[in-house]
């Protein structure tokens, strides 16, 4: 039995098209849910069960309780300004509920299966290749790595227990190597020298 490692990431164009469709549907539960997903890289289960009491919107922190975290440890995740603004707006518009993403249909009281609306948004955005919700998490980690962010910071952003978990992303950080090679060759122009 050979394990196949998934490496699907949304590219810049796919992400931009998807974001435009989510913006156009802004204010709806699923559009807001997926925008927060993209901005946080949160795991599906934790995001579905997000509660207002776990959010410090003034401090820009979401404390995921141990019960909903993969590693069964409480973890604090950073919220960027755009996510905080979106959640503030959502809180003002929402009826009283402990859940950020409430559902009358689910026994839990919150959304549990975002797959169908996710596929609908992908289709509307023209994203043809299958992209799972976890692929969005991988996209955030990869983009952080490409930006030169250290493994420990990527791990913190994604709520990993160990910086070793970021090893799936750090190989994408080629900028320091490119800068070093360009510096090593200085003003050498291979096409001119030939």
Protein Blocks (a to p, Z undefined) as FASTA:
>chain_A
ZZdddfbdcdfklmmmmmmmmmmmgoiaklmmmmmmmmnopafklmmmpcfklpcfknop
acddfklgfklpacdddddfklmmmmmmmmmmpccdfbfbdcfkbmnlpafblmlmmmmm
mmmnopabgcdfklmmmmmmmmmmmnopafklmmmmnopabfklmmmmmmmmmmlmmmmm
mmmnmmacfklmZZ
